[in-house]
Amino acid sequence: MNNKKVRVRFAPSPTGGLHLGGVRTVLFNYLFAKHFNGDFILRIEDTDQTRFVAGAEEYIYECLNWCGLQPDESPKHGGAFAPYKQSERKTIYKKYAEQLITQGNAYYAFDTPEELDVKRKTEANFQYNLHTRMGMKNSLSLSEEETKKLLAEKTPFVVRIKIPENEEIKFTDMIRGEVKFNSNQVDDKVLLKADGMPTYHLAVVVDDYLMKISHAFRGEEWLPSAPVHILLWQYLFGIENMPQWAHLPLILKPDGNGKLSKRDGDRLGFPVFAMDWTDPKTNEKTIGFKERGFLPEAFINMLAMMGWNDGTDKEIFSLQELIDAFSMERVHKAGAKFDYEKAKWFNHEWIKKTTNYELRFTIESLLKENNITVTDLNKLEQVIELVKDRCTFLTDFVQQSSFFFKQPETIDIAAIQPKWNEQKNLFFAELIRTYELTQQWQHEVLENEFKEIAAVNEIKPGELMLPFRIMLVGGKFGPHVFNIAEILGKQETITRIKHCLHLLK
């Protein structure tokens, strides 16, 4: 690293839900910045007004907040390089577009959308480039007088970069090493649209320069744009001022065949967005990792391990541990397959790792959403300790713990009846009397008394455990049954046994 202050940015378009690939780009930017005590900037690229979606920008903030990846500068947080929203920087870009035209590195193009459509329909794989530009309507093919006349008449135009002929364009990628392009394969991209808004190509270069971005990390799908951006840096600010680049590997479908998409999640039954997203146009709701029951720590840990490792077998990292260990040199070139089972494993490990005290507020809130009121948070911590090993998702706590706070609404009597008899009925009647007299309400004592009565009545304890469990929790699930009884307390345990005996009559 040189002495230049590390400044990185994530620059999303507010067009919909935040894909886990986008969050991983945020994460790698964030980890790199914090590893070098640098700044992480959020910049909103909203220059394409046709794709703008209401609520999408606020959703991005909410996602980053949930993940614990707070920007140092953003439209919301402010900063020395404001504004951080491209639509509010519109006047800045025009100056640079005009500079490129004056230098001979860009030109006005007056072709109408209809004329371009005709070209695309009549010429296979039509590209606006060095081979076709002179046959189009632009300031290179027209005389200076004709161009001035069209501009004076306020004829709509775009500004296009003039890609040079047969030049080698290269740069060093922090992940991929030296990357080369031939300019003949690059088309004359639009830099400034007819509405005066810049395209991504011009805006990203100008903003990165003005905001003093030192490193630009983005998905590998942006590699084909690199030659245009390199030329813009060269023409406007000098290559020596260009950030160091890294193109991150794609997150692939579980079978490795192509980039992971929302449709894959819909088809295979797993989330691909960080949080729930409802499309305001279609009202279609897409579930997120948060609402599925993931801890943010697990989500971040899982994403970090998709395309990076620290060179050891260690898999569980806190955010601070990731910051300390992260280096771009250990990011893989190849795409990373998304493995939902592995994602669930990370979540389960983080649920076990998280203290009961830290979990209790989240679990209390989840129970409240399911009409279960917790009045004793210490009891909730005991319950969490008892059931957390059984929970892959935070949402699993609802089924695994609700019966501690509310009598089960349904009892699986059908699972008891086939093997129920009078001997078992008498056993539970005696168990009630014994438990009523029990002074030490601890699970070891309760289990010993249970087994003693079973031995006296010559019944195998195993034949009694399932009915006892169903009496207390309503079904065939839950932790060790005597631990359940201990936390329920004497009165509630006896009440539930009596209720079930009544149903079995």
Order of alpha helices (4+ residues) and beta strands (2+ residues): beta-alpha-beta-alpha-alpha-beta-alpha-alpha-beta-beta-beta-beta-alpha-beta-alpha-beta-beta-alpha-beta-beta-alpha-alpha-alpha-beta-alpha-alpha-alpha-alpha-alpha-alpha-alpha-alpha-alpha
